[in-house]
Amino acid sequence: MRTLIISDIHLGAPGRFPHSDGELCNLLQSEDWDQVVLLGDIFDLWVSSLAEIVVRYSTFFEVIEALECPVIYVPGNHDDAFKGLYSVNSMEIAWPDYTFEDNGKTIVLLHGDTYEESFWGKSMLGNLIVSFLDATASWIAGRGTSIRRYVYRSFVEHPMRESYAIPLMETIAAATDCDVLVVGHTHTPTMLKFGEKQILNSGSFGIEFMTYVVIRDGVPELCEIPT
């Protein structure tokens, strides 16, 4: 079985690599995938409306519609308007996670944003402080602005990767019964072991990186297209 997993494309957000849209469409058409999983924050509905995104990225939608395999959409925090729906066009919505069996292994795919509350809650004082800062930032700069994400996330070579992105992955892995776990959300492409579990972060596609995960017969691989 061949599963392609892509997260955090953020269609509609500024700052995406100009050539990433073409690379994304090429990747989707590069093999006869058995399934494609879009693992959250595919559309950035905090920045653009869905109507604007459909017009601007019409080629992406055409490629998705032409795929001859199931396309599973697991919503994230930037596209949480899809949570609770069953489908969007030809895409099946799965939330809070998408679980399947491949070559005797249980694979769980989820975005990861819903675990931040328990992760930050390890320190009640810290959680209160950053929650206040986030609320203030959202009031000043608009919905979804987050001090903690701005400071901590998305820096693969930054020391905060060790104190934020990886511990968050481990928090999710500890709460999830599976053999392979794939998450997104922090834009930090990572592959490591948690006990007997393999856990991966698929990174981002078009913002910071162009990374994705492929699972072939139960074996996951973190892949990257040079930027």
N, C-alpha and C positions, 0 to 999 in steps of 0.2 A: 504494500500500500504506500502511496506517495502523497504526503500532505504538505502543502505550502502554507506557512503561517507568516503573516505580515501585520505589524501593529504600528500605531502612532505615525500615520501618514500625515494627518492634520491638513487635509485638503481644505482650502479656504483661508489658511493662516499665512501671514507674511513670513518671509525669511526662508522659504523652501528653496532647495537647489533648482535652478531653472531646468536642468536636464533630467531631474528625478522622475518627472511624469512619464517621459518616454521610457526610461529604464524600468519603471513600475509596470507599464503595459507590456514591455518585452518579457519581463519576468513572468507575468501571468500567463503569457502565451508560449513560454519556453519549453514546456513539457505537457504531456497529457496527464495532468494531475488527477488523482482520484478524489481529492477534495481541496478546497481553498478555504482557509480560515482567516478572516479579518478580525484582528484581536484588539479592537477598541481604539478610539480616537482616530478613526479613519477620516471622518469629517470633523472639522472644527466648528461646531455650532455655537461656540462662545464668540467667534469672530465674524462668521458669515452665515447667512441663512442657507437652508438646504436648497432653495430655489436658485440662489446665486451659484452655489457649488455645482448643481446639476448642469447649468449653462456653461460655466467656466471649464469644467472637467468632463465634458460630454464624451470624449474619447475613452476615458476610464470606464464610464458606465457602459459604453458600447462593447468594450472588451469583456467586462463582467457578464453582460447579457449573452455574449457569444460563447462563453465557456461551457463545455459539455460535461461539467461535473458539479456537484453540490457546492454552493458558496455559503459558508456559515459566518454570520456577523455576531460577534460578542461585543456589545457596547461598552465603552469606557466612560470616563467622566466628562470628556468634551463632546460626546455624542449620546449622553444619557437620555435624550428624548426618545431613543429607540428602546429603552428598557421597558419591558412589559408588552411589546409588540411581538407578533409572530413572524412577520416578514416585511421586507422592504424591497419592492420590485421582485426580482428573482432570488434575492438573498434571504435565507432563513435566519431568524434572530434566535440566539441562544444566550440566556442570561440566568444566573450570574456566571455560569461557566459552560464549557462544551467538553463533554467527556466521551471518549471512544476507546475501543480495544484495537490494538494492532500487534500482531505477532505475539500474543500472550501477555502484552503489557497494557496497563491502564494508563491512558494519556489524559491529563486534565489541562485545559487551556482556559485562562481567565486574564482579565486586564490587570487587576491588582489594586485598583484605587480604593475599593471598599475595605481593604485591610489596613489602610493608613491610620484609621481611627484607633484600632487596637495597638498598632505599632507605636504611635505617638503617646497613647495612653499609658505606656510603661512609666512615664514620668508625668504625674498629674500637674505639677507646677509648670513643667515645660509645655505640656499640652495647652494649659490655660493661657500661657504667654503667647505662643504662636497662633492660637485660635483668635486671640484679641488682635494680634498684628494682621492676620489674614482678613478678619472682618473689617478692620480699618482700611486696609489696602483695597478690598473690594468696594467699599463705600467711596473711596477717593478715585480709584482707577477703573472701576467697573467689575461686573460679575466675573468670578473665576480667577481674579488676580490673587496670587498666593505668595507670601513672603517665604514660607518654608520651602516651597517647590523652587522658587527662584534661586534661593541660596543653596539648596542641597542637591537638587536633582540634575541629571543629564551631564555630569562631568566624569567621563569614564576614567580619566587619568587623575582626577582630583581626589584628595584625601577623603572627602565626604562620601565617595563611593563606598568606602569601607564602613562608614558609620551610618549610612542611609540606605543606599540601593540594595546592597547585599543583605543586611539585616532584615529589610522588608521582605526580600525573597525568602529568607529563612523563616520568617513569621508565617508567610503563606504556606510554605512547605510543611511546617509543623502542624498546620490545621487541615491539611489536604491528604486524603488517602489515595495514593497513586504510585506509579513507577516513574513516570516522566511528567514534569510540570513545566509549562511554558507560560510566562507572564509578559506584560509590557509595562506601560505607564511611566517608568523612570527614564526611558530613553537611554538605558545603560546596557549595551550588549554584553552579556555575561553567560558563561556556562560553568557550572560547578556541581559538586555532589553534596547532598544533605542526607547523611546516613546512607541508605541504599537507594535513595531517590536521586534522579538527575533533574536538576532545575536549570532553566534557561530564561534569560530575558532577551526578547527579540530585538531590543534596541528601538530604533526609529528608521523611517524610510523617507528621506528627503529633508530631514531636520537633524543636524549634527552628523548623521550617518545615513548609509543605505544598507541596512542589515535586515536579515530575515532568518527564519528557521525552516528547515526541511526535515521531516520525519519519514524515513524509508524503512518499512518493515520493523517499526518500533524503535529504530535507532535515530536519535535527534542529531542534527548538525546545525551549528550557527554559521551562517554564510554572510559575506559582505561583498558589495559592489564598490570598487574604489570611487571616492568622490573627487 
